Amino acid sequence: MLLYGVCSVDYVNINGLPNSKLIDSAFWTLAYEWKFYLIFPLLIVFARGIWAWLVLIVSAVAVYRYSANHVEWYFVYSALTASIHYKLPSIRKLFSGNFGSVIVIASL
């Protein structure tokens, strides 16, 4: 929990250097990566059957309710995409061809 709290800092000046985000612009991702890696083993336990959808729904509600800047939605969307890809082979087949490429490009 201590590591979770420490990694919740959005931005810290590195070595007291003001505006160090100009040098290390990827530092902000560490907070989200550590949270994800700490929670990932728990997600693996519940990744089968109806539990996967339950974890996805609870995660979406938690992000909606408690997230300050909603960057965590990227993790929720990727989990939803992976669940649909592996659990619904008909959808996977539909989106694996040219149609899927057009949908991806259009969604950008």
N, CA, C and O atoms as a GROMACS GRO file, in nm:
protein
  432
    1MET      N    1   0.082  -0.119   0.000
    1MET     CA    2   0.000   0.000   0.000
    1MET      C    3   0.086   0.126   0.000
    1MET      O    4   0.050   0.227  -0.060
    2LEU      N    5   0.200   0.119   0.068
    2LEU     CA    6   0.289   0.235   0.071
    2LEU      C    7   0.339   0.266  -0.070
    2LEU      O    8   0.340   0.382  -0.112
    3LEU      N    9   0.380   0.163  -0.142
    3LEU     CA   10   0.426   0.183  -0.280
    3LEU      C   11   0.314   0.237  -0.367
    3LEU      O   12   0.338   0.321  -0.454
    4TYR      N   13   0.193   0.190  -0.345
    4TYR     CA   14   0.078   0.239  -0.420
    4TYR      C   15   0.060   0.389  -0.396
    4TYR      O   16   0.034   0.464  -0.490
    5GLY      N   17   0.073   0.432  -0.272
    5GLY     CA   18   0.060   0.574  -0.240
    5GLY      C   19   0.173   0.658  -0.296
    5GLY      O   20   0.150   0.768  -0.345
    6VAL      N   21   0.294   0.605  -0.290
    6VAL     CA   22   0.410   0.679  -0.342
    6VAL      C   23   0.398   0.696  -0.493
    6VAL      O   24   0.432   0.801  -0.547
    7CYS      N   25   0.350   0.593  -0.560
    7CYS     CA   26   0.340   0.599  -0.705
    7CYS      C   27   0.216   0.675  -0.751
    7CYS      O   28   0.193   0.688  -0.871
    8SER      N   29   0.138   0.726  -0.659
    8SER     CA   30   0.020   0.802  -0.696
    8SER      C   31   0.052   0.947  -0.726
    8SER      O   32  -0.036   1.023  -0.769
    9VAL      N   33   0.175   0.987  -0.704
    9VAL     CA   34   0.216   1.124  -0.731
    9VAL      C   35   0.220   1.142  -0.882
    9VAL      O   36   0.287   1.066  -0.952
   10ASP      N   37   0.151   1.243  -0.931
   10ASP     CA   38   0.146   1.264  -1.076
   10ASP      C   39   0.277   1.320  -1.131
   10ASP      O   40   0.321   1.280  -1.239
   11TYR      N   41   0.338   1.410  -1.057
   11TYR     CA   42   0.462   1.468  -1.108
   11TYR      C   43   0.546   1.518  -0.992
   11TYR      O   44   0.495   1.582  -0.900
   12VAL      N   45   0.674   1.488  -0.997
   12VAL     CA   46   0.770   1.532  -0.896
   12VAL      C   47   0.890   1.590  -0.969
   12VAL      O   48   0.934   1.534  -1.070
   13ASN      N   49   0.943   1.701  -0.919
   13ASN     CA   50   1.065   1.755  -0.978
   13ASN      C   51   1.179   1.660  -0.948
   13ASN      O   52   1.204   1.628  -0.832
   14ILE      N   53   1.249   1.615  -1.050
   14ILE     CA   54   1.357   1.519  -1.034
   14ILE      C   55   1.482   1.592  -0.987
   14ILE      O   56   1.527   1.687  -1.051
   15ASN      N   57   1.537   1.547  -0.874
   15ASN     CA   58   1.656   1.607  -0.812
   15ASN      C   59   1.639   1.757  -0.788
   15ASN      O   60   1.736   1.832  -0.793
   16GLY      N   61   1.518   1.800  -0.762
   16GLY     CA   62   1.492   1.940  -0.734
   16GLY      C   63   1.499   2.031  -0.855
   16GLY      O   64   1.490   2.153  -0.841
   17LEU      N   65   1.514   1.975  -0.972
   17LEU     CA   66   1.524   2.054  -1.094
   17LEU      C   67   1.384   2.096  -1.138
   17LEU      O   68   1.302   2.010  -1.173
   18PRO      N   69   1.354   2.225  -1.138
   18PRO     CA   70   1.221   2.266  -1.182
   18PRO      C   71   1.201   2.236  -1.331
   18PRO      O   72   1.294   2.240  -1.411
   19ASN      N   73   1.077   2.208  -1.365
   19ASN     CA   74   1.040   2.175  -1.503
   19ASN      C   75   1.116   2.055  -1.559
   19ASN      O   76   1.146   2.051  -1.679
   20SER      N   77   1.148   1.959  -1.474
   20SER     CA   78   1.221   1.842  -1.523
   20SER      C   79   1.133   1.752  -1.609
   20SER      O   80   1.182   1.658  -1.670
   21LYS      N   81   1.004   1.782  -1.615
   21LYS     CA   82   0.918   1.706  -1.704
   21LYS      C   83   0.956   1.730  -1.851
   21LYS      O   84   0.922   1.650  -1.938
   22LEU      N   85   1.026   1.840  -1.877
   22LEU     CA   86   1.072   1.866  -2.012
   22LEU      C   87   1.181   1.767  -2.052
   22LEU      O   88   1.197   1.736  -2.170
   23ILE      N   89   1.256   1.718  -1.954
   23ILE     CA   90   1.364   1.623  -1.981
   23ILE      C   91   1.309   1.480  -1.982
   23ILE      O   92   1.342   1.401  -2.070
   24ASP      N   93   1.225   1.449  -1.884
   24ASP     CA   94   1.175   1.313  -1.868
   24ASP      C   95   1.023   1.315  -1.876
   24ASP      O   96   0.955   1.309  -1.774
   25SER      N   97   0.972   1.322  -1.996
   25SER     CA   98   0.828   1.337  -2.014
   25SER      C   99   0.751   1.207  -1.990
   25SER      O  100   0.629   1.212  -1.974
   26ALA      N  101   0.818   1.092  -1.986
   26ALA     CA  102   0.749   0.965  -1.965
   26ALA      C  103   0.737   0.930  -1.817
   26ALA      O  104   0.680   0.826  -1.785
   27PHE      N  105   0.787   1.011  -1.728
   27PHE     CA  106   0.783   0.982  -1.585
   27PHE      C  107   0.641   0.968  -1.532
   27PHE      O  108   0.617   0.891  -1.440
   28TRP      N  109   0.546   1.042  -1.590
   28TRP     CA  110   0.409   1.040  -1.540
   28TRP      C  111   0.344   0.903  -1.554
   28TRP      O  112   0.252   0.871  -1.480
   29THR      N  113   0.391   0.821  -1.646
   29THR     CA  114   0.330   0.690  -1.668
   29THR      C  115   0.364   0.592  -1.557
   29THR      O  116   0.293   0.493  -1.540
   30LEU      N  117   0.470   0.615  -1.483
   30LEU     CA  118   0.512   0.520  -1.379
   30LEU      C  119   0.405   0.499  -1.273
   30LEU      O  120   0.388   0.387  -1.224
   31ALA      N  121   0.334   0.602  -1.237
   31ALA     CA  122   0.228   0.587  -1.136
   31ALA      C  123   0.122   0.489  -1.183
   31ALA      O  124   0.076   0.406  -1.104
   32TYR      N  125   0.083   0.498  -1.307
   32TYR     CA  126  -0.020   0.408  -1.360
   32TYR      C  127   0.036   0.267  -1.382
   32TYR      O  128  -0.034   0.168  -1.358
   33GLU      N  129   0.159   0.258  -1.425
   33GLU     CA  130   0.220   0.127  -1.447
   33GLU      C  131   0.234   0.051  -1.316
   33GLU      O  132   0.202  -0.068  -1.312
   34TRP      N  133   0.279   0.115  -1.209
   34TRP     CA  134   0.294   0.047  -1.081
   34TRP      C  135   0.160   0.005  -1.026
   34TRP      O  136   0.147  -0.105  -0.972
   35LYS      N  137   0.060   0.088  -1.038
   35LYS     CA  138  -0.074   0.049  -0.992
   35LYS      C  139  -0.123  -0.073  -1.068
   35LYS      O  140  -0.177  -0.167  -1.008
   36PHE      N  141  -0.103  -0.072  -1.199
   36PHE     CA  142  -0.147  -0.185  -1.280
   36PHE      C  143  -0.072  -0.312  -1.242
   36PHE      O  144  -0.134  -0.417  -1.227
   37TYR      N  145   0.060  -0.304  -1.226
   37TYR     CA  146   0.139  -0.423  -1.195
   37TYR      C  147   0.111  -0.474  -1.054
   37TYR      O  148   0.125  -0.594  -1.030
   38LEU      N  149   0.074  -0.388  -0.963
   38LEU     CA  150   0.038  -0.434  -0.828
   38LEU      C  151  -0.098  -0.504  -0.826
   38LEU      O  152  -0.119  -0.598  -0.750
   39ILE      N  153  -0.188  -0.459  -0.909
   39ILE     CA  154  -0.323  -0.516  -0.912
   39ILE      C  155  -0.332  -0.635  -1.008
   39ILE      O  156  -0.423  -0.716  -0.996
   40PHE      N  157  -0.239  -0.646  -1.103
   40PHE     CA  158  -0.246  -0.749  -1.205
   40PHE      C  159  -0.257  -0.892  -1.150
   40PHE      O  160  -0.338  -0.968  -1.203
   41PRO      N  161  -0.180  -0.932  -1.048
   41PRO     CA  162  -0.196  -1.069  -0.996
   41PRO      C  163  -0.338  -1.097  -0.946
   41PRO      O  164  -0.387  -1.209  -0.961
   42LEU      N  165  -0.402  -1.000  -0.886
   42LEU     CA  166  -0.540  -1.019  -0.842
   42LEU      C  167  -0.635  -1.032  -0.960
   42LEU      O  168  -0.730  -1.110  -0.955
   43LEU      N  169  -0.609  -0.958  -1.065
   43LEU     CA  170  -0.693  -0.968  -1.184
   43LEU      C  171  -0.681  -1.104  -1.250
   43LEU      O  172  -0.778  -1.157  -1.304
   44ILE      N  173  -0.561  -1.162  -1.246
   44ILE     CA  174  -0.539  -1.294  -1.306
   44ILE      C  175  -0.624  -1.399  -1.235
   44ILE      O  176  -0.677  -1.489  -1.300
   45VAL      N  177  -0.636  -1.388  -1.104
   45VAL     CA  178  -0.715  -1.485  -1.028
   45VAL      C  179  -0.859  -1.486  -1.074
   45VAL      O  180  -0.922  -1.591  -1.082
   46PHE      N  181  -0.912  -1.369  -1.105
   46PHE     CA  182  -1.053  -1.356  -1.141
   46PHE      C  183  -1.076  -1.346  -1.292
   46PHE      O  184  -1.183  -1.303  -1.334
   47ALA      N  185  -0.979  -1.384  -1.373
   47ALA     CA  186  -0.988  -1.362  -1.517
   47ALA      C  187  -1.066  -1.470  -1.592
   47ALA      O  188  -1.064  -1.472  -1.715
   48ARG      N  189  -1.132  -1.558  -1.523
   48ARG     CA  190  -1.203  -1.666  -1.590
   48ARG      C  191  -1.353  -1.656  -1.563
   48ARG      O  192  -1.397  -1.620  -1.454
   49GLY      N  193  -1.429  -1.689  -1.666
   49GLY     CA  194  -1.574  -1.695  -1.651
   49GLY      C  195  -1.637  -1.560  -1.625
   49GLY      O  196  -1.594  -1.457  -1.676
   50ILE      N  197  -1.741  -1.564  -1.545
   50ILE     CA  198  -1.817  -1.443  -1.514
   50ILE      C  199  -1.735  -1.344  -1.430
   50ILE      O  200  -1.764  -1.225  -1.430
   51TRP      N  201  -1.634  -1.394  -1.361
   51TRP     CA  202  -1.551  -1.307  -1.278
   51TRP      C  203  -1.479  -1.202  -1.362
   51TRP      O  204  -1.459  -1.089  -1.317
   52ALA      N  205  -1.440  -1.236  -1.483
   52ALA     CA  206  -1.370  -1.140  -1.569
   52ALA      C  207  -1.459  -1.020  -1.598
   52ALA      O  208  -1.414  -0.905  -1.591
   53TRP      N  209  -1.584  -1.047  -1.629
   53TRP     CA  210  -1.677  -0.936  -1.657
   53TRP      C  211  -1.706  -0.856  -1.531
   53TRP      O  212  -1.720  -0.734  -1.536
   54LEU      N  213  -1.714  -0.923  -1.417
   54LEU     CA  214  -1.738  -0.854  -1.291
   54LEU      C  215  -1.621  -0.761  -1.257
   54LEU      O  216  -1.642  -0.646  -1.216
   55VAL      N  217  -1.498  -0.811  -1.274
   55VAL     CA  218  -1.380  -0.728  -1.248
   55VAL      C  219  -1.379  -0.609  -1.344
   55VAL      O  220  -1.344  -0.497  -1.304
   56LEU      N  221  -1.415  -0.631  -1.467
   56LEU     CA  222  -1.418  -0.523  -1.566
   56LEU      C  223  -1.521  -0.416  -1.527
   56LEU      O  224  -1.493  -0.296  -1.536
   57ILE      N  225  -1.637  -0.458  -1.484
   57ILE     CA  226  -1.741  -0.363  -1.444
   57ILE      C  227  -1.700  -0.286  -1.319
   57ILE      O  228  -1.716  -0.164  -1.312
   58VAL      N  229  -1.647  -0.357  -1.220
   58VAL     CA  230  -1.603  -0.291  -1.096
   58VAL      C  231  -1.489  -0.193  -1.127
   58VAL      O  232  -1.486  -0.083  -1.071
   59SER      N  233  -1.397  -0.231  -1.216
   59SER     CA  234  -1.288  -0.141  -1.253
   59SER      C  235  -1.341  -0.016  -1.322
   59SER      O  236  -1.295   0.095  -1.295
   60ALA      N  237  -1.437  -0.034  -1.411
   60ALA     CA  238  -1.494   0.081  -1.481
   60ALA      C  239  -1.564   0.176  -1.384
   60ALA      O  240  -1.549   0.298  -1.395
   61VAL      N  241  -1.638   0.122  -1.290
   61VAL     CA  242  -1.706   0.206  -1.190
   61VAL      C  243  -1.603   0.278  -1.102
   61VAL      O  244  -1.620   0.396  -1.072
   62ALA      N  245  -1.497   0.207  -1.063
   62ALA     CA  246  -1.393   0.269  -0.979
   62ALA      C  247  -1.322   0.382  -1.054
   62ALA      O  248  -1.295   0.487  -0.997
   63VAL      N  249  -1.291   0.360  -1.181
   63VAL     CA  250  -1.226   0.465  -1.260
   63VAL      C  251  -1.319   0.584  -1.275
   63VAL      O  252  -1.276   0.699  -1.260
   64TYR      N  253  -1.444   0.559  -1.305
   64TYR     CA  254  -1.540   0.668  -1.322
   64TYR      C  255  -1.556   0.749  -1.193
   64TYR      O  256  -1.565   0.872  -1.195
   65ARG      N  257  -1.560   0.679  -1.083
   65ARG     CA  258  -1.589   0.744  -0.955
   65ARG      C  259  -1.467   0.811  -0.891
   65ARG      O  260  -1.478   0.920  -0.836
   66TYR      N  261  -1.349   0.745  -0.898
   66TYR     CA  262  -1.236   0.790  -0.817
   66TYR      C  263  -1.118   0.846  -0.896
   66TYR      O  264  -1.025   0.899  -0.834
   67SER      N  265  -1.117   0.836  -1.025
   67SER     CA  266  -1.001   0.881  -1.102
   67SER      C  267  -1.002   1.032  -1.118
   67SER      O  268  -1.106   1.093  -1.144
   68ALA      N  269  -0.885   1.090  -1.100
   68ALA     CA  270  -0.873   1.236  -1.113
   68ALA      C  271  -0.868   1.280  -1.259
   68ALA      O  272  -0.929   1.380  -1.295
   69ASN      N  273  -0.798   1.206  -1.342
   69ASN     CA  274  -0.784   1.248  -1.481
   69ASN      C  275  -0.825   1.141  -1.581
   69ASN      O  276  -0.809   1.160  -1.702
   70HIS      N  277  -0.876   1.032  -1.535
   70HIS     CA  278  -0.936   0.925  -1.617
   70HIS      C  279  -0.840   0.860  -1.716
   70HIS      O  280  -0.886   0.808  -1.818
   71VAL      N  281  -0.712   0.861  -1.690
   71VAL     CA  282  -0.616   0.792  -1.776
   71VAL      C  283  -0.635   0.641  -1.765
   71VAL      O  284  -0.603   0.567  -1.858
   72GLU      N  285  -0.685   0.594  -1.653
   72GLU     CA  286  -0.705   0.451  -1.631
   72GLU      C  287  -0.805   0.389  -1.727
   72GLU      O  288  -0.812   0.267  -1.740
   73TRP      N  289  -0.884   0.472  -1.795
   73TRP     CA  290  -0.979   0.419  -1.892
   73TRP      C  291  -0.906   0.340  -2.001
   73TRP      O  292  -0.963   0.246  -2.056
   74TYR      N  293  -0.784   0.377  -2.032
   74TYR     CA  294  -0.709   0.303  -2.134
   74TYR      C  295  -0.690   0.157  -2.093
   74TYR      O  296  -0.697   0.068  -2.177
   75PHE      N  297  -0.666   0.133  -1.964
   75PHE     CA  298  -0.652  -0.004  -1.914
   75PHE      C  299  -0.786  -0.078  -1.919
   75PHE      O  300  -0.791  -0.196  -1.954
   76VAL      N  301  -0.893  -0.008  -1.885
   76VAL     CA  302  -1.025  -0.070  -1.888
   76VAL      C  303  -1.064  -0.106  -2.031
   76VAL      O  304  -1.116  -0.214  -2.057
   77TYR      N  305  -1.040  -0.014  -2.124
   77TYR     CA  306  -1.073  -0.042  -2.264
   77TYR      C  307  -0.990  -0.157  -2.320
   77TYR      O  308  -1.041  -0.240  -2.396
   78SER      N  309  -0.863  -0.162  -2.283
   78SER     CA  310  -0.781  -0.273  -2.334
   78SER      C  311  -0.825  -0.406  -2.274
   78SER      O  312  -0.820  -0.508  -2.342
   79ALA      N  313  -0.868  -0.406  -2.148
   79ALA     CA  314  -0.919  -0.529  -2.087
   79ALA      C  315  -1.049  -0.572  -2.155
   79ALA      O  316  -1.070  -0.691  -2.178
   80LEU      N  317  -1.135  -0.477  -2.186
   80LEU     CA  318  -1.259  -0.509  -2.256
   80LEU      C  319  -1.230  -0.565  -2.395
   80LEU      O  320  -1.292  -0.663  -2.437
   81THR      N  321  -1.137  -0.504  -2.466
   81THR     CA  322  -1.101  -0.552  -2.599
   81THR      C  323  -1.045  -0.694  -2.593
   81THR      O  324  -1.081  -0.778  -2.675
   82ALA      N  325  -0.957  -0.719  -2.496
   82ALA     CA  326  -0.900  -0.854  -2.482
   82ALA      C  327  -1.007  -0.956  -2.446
   82ALA      O  328  -1.006  -1.068  -2.498
   83SER      N  329  -1.100  -0.919  -2.360
   83SER     CA  330  -1.208  -1.011  -2.322
   83SER      C  331  -1.296  -1.045  -2.441
   83SER      O  332  -1.332  -1.160  -2.462
   84ILE      N  333  -1.330  -0.944  -2.518
   84ILE     CA  334  -1.412  -0.968  -2.637
   84ILE      C  335  -1.336  -1.053  -2.738
   84ILE      O  336  -1.392  -1.144  -2.800
   85HIS      N  337  -1.209  -1.024  -2.755
   85HIS     CA  338  -1.126  -1.097  -2.852
   85HIS      C  339  -1.117  -1.246  -2.819
   85HIS      O  340  -1.127  -1.330  -2.908
   86TYR      N  341  -1.098  -1.279  -2.693
   86TYR     CA  342  -1.077  -1.419  -2.656
   86TYR      C  343  -1.206  -1.494  -2.625
   86TYR      O  344  -1.210  -1.616  -2.641
   87LYS      N  345  -1.309  -1.425  -2.583
   87LYS     CA  346  -1.430  -1.495  -2.542
   87LYS      C  347  -1.537  -1.502  -2.651
   87LYS      O  348  -1.629  -1.584  -2.642
   88LEU      N  349  -1.525  -1.420  -2.754
   88LEU     CA  350  -1.624  -1.418  -2.861
   88LEU      C  351  -1.554  -1.438  -2.996
   88LEU      O  352  -1.520  -1.340  -3.062
   89PRO      N  353  -1.533  -1.564  -3.036
   89PRO     CA  354  -1.458  -1.588  -3.159
   89PRO      C  355  -1.526  -1.533  -3.284
   89PRO      O  356  -1.457  -1.501  -3.381
   90SER      N  357  -1.657  -1.522  -3.285
   90SER     CA  358  -1.725  -1.466  -3.403
   90SER      C  359  -1.690  -1.319  -3.422
   90SER      O  360  -1.672  -1.274  -3.535
   91ILE      N  361  -1.679  -1.244  -3.314
   91ILE     CA  362  -1.639  -1.103  -3.322
   91ILE      C  363  -1.493  -1.094  -3.366
   91ILE      O  364  -1.457  -1.009  -3.448
   92ARG      N  365  -1.409  -1.182  -3.312
   92ARG     CA  366  -1.268  -1.184  -3.350
   92ARG      C  367  -1.252  -1.206  -3.500
   92ARG      O  368  -1.172  -1.140  -3.565
   93LYS      N  369  -1.329  -1.300  -3.554
   93LYS     CA  370  -1.320  -1.330  -3.697
   93LYS      C  371  -1.369  -1.211  -3.780
   93LYS      O  372  -1.311  -1.180  -3.884
   94LEU      N  373  -1.475  -1.145  -3.734
   94LEU     CA  374  -1.530  -1.030  -3.806
   94LEU      C  375  -1.430  -0.916  -3.814
   94LEU      O  376  -1.416  -0.852  -3.919
   95PHE      N  377  -1.359  -0.889  -3.705
   95PHE     CA  378  -1.269  -0.774  -3.699
   95PHE      C  379  -1.125  -0.806  -3.737
   95PHE      O  380  -1.039  -0.718  -3.727
   96SER      N  381  -1.096  -0.928  -3.778
   96SER     CA  382  -0.957  -0.962  -3.810
   96SER      C  383  -0.920  -0.929  -3.955
   96SER      O  384  -0.802  -0.933  -3.989
   97GLY      N  385  -1.015  -0.898  -4.038
   97GLY     CA  386  -0.986  -0.870  -4.179
   97GLY      C  387  -0.979  -0.721  -4.207
   97GLY      O  388  -0.947  -0.641  -4.120
   98ASN      N  389  -1.009  -0.688  -4.330
   98ASN     CA  390  -1.007  -0.547  -4.374
   98ASN      C  391  -1.109  -0.462  -4.300
   98ASN      O  392  -1.083  -0.346  -4.270
   99PHE      N  393  -1.224  -0.521  -4.270
   99PHE     CA  394  -1.327  -0.447  -4.198
   99PHE      C  395  -1.276  -0.399  -4.062
   99PHE      O  396  -1.301  -0.285  -4.022
  100GLY      N  397  -1.205  -0.485  -3.993
  100GLY     CA  398  -1.148  -0.449  -3.864
  100GLY      C  399  -1.047  -0.335  -3.874
  100GLY      O  400  -1.042  -0.247  -3.789
  101SER      N  401  -0.967  -0.338  -3.981
  101SER     CA  402  -0.869  -0.231  -4.003
  101SER      C  403  -0.938  -0.098  -4.027
  101SER      O  404  -0.893   0.005  -3.977
  102VAL      N  405  -1.045  -0.100  -4.103
  102VAL     CA  406  -1.120   0.024  -4.130
  102VAL      C  407  -1.182   0.077  -4.001
  102VAL      O  408  -1.180   0.198  -3.977
  103ILE      N  409  -1.235  -0.010  -3.918
  103ILE     CA  410  -1.294   0.032  -3.790
  103ILE      C  411  -1.189   0.094  -3.699
  103ILE      O  412  -1.214   0.198  -3.637
  104VAL      N  413  -1.072   0.033  -3.691
  104VAL     CA  414  -0.965   0.086  -3.607
  104VAL      C  415  -0.922   0.223  -3.657
  104VAL      O  416  -0.907   0.316  -3.577
  105ILE      N  417  -0.901   0.237  -3.784
  105ILE     CA  418  -0.859   0.366  -3.840
  105ILE      C  419  -0.966   0.472  -3.820
  105ILE      O  420  -0.936   0.587  -3.788
  106ALA      N  421  -1.092   0.434  -3.838
  106ALA     CA  422  -1.201   0.529  -3.818
  106ALA      C  423  -1.215   0.571  -3.673
  106ALA      O  424  -1.256   0.684  -3.645
  107SER      N  425  -1.182   0.483  -3.580
  107SER     CA  426  -1.196   0.517  -3.439
  107SER      C  427  -1.084   0.609  -3.389
  107SER      O  428  -1.095   0.668  -3.282
  108LEU      N  429  -0.977   0.620  -3.466
  108LEU     CA  430  -0.869   0.710  -3.427
  108LEU      C  431  -0.911   0.852  -3.448
  108LEU      O  432  -0.833   0.944  -3.422
   0.00000   0.00000   0.00000
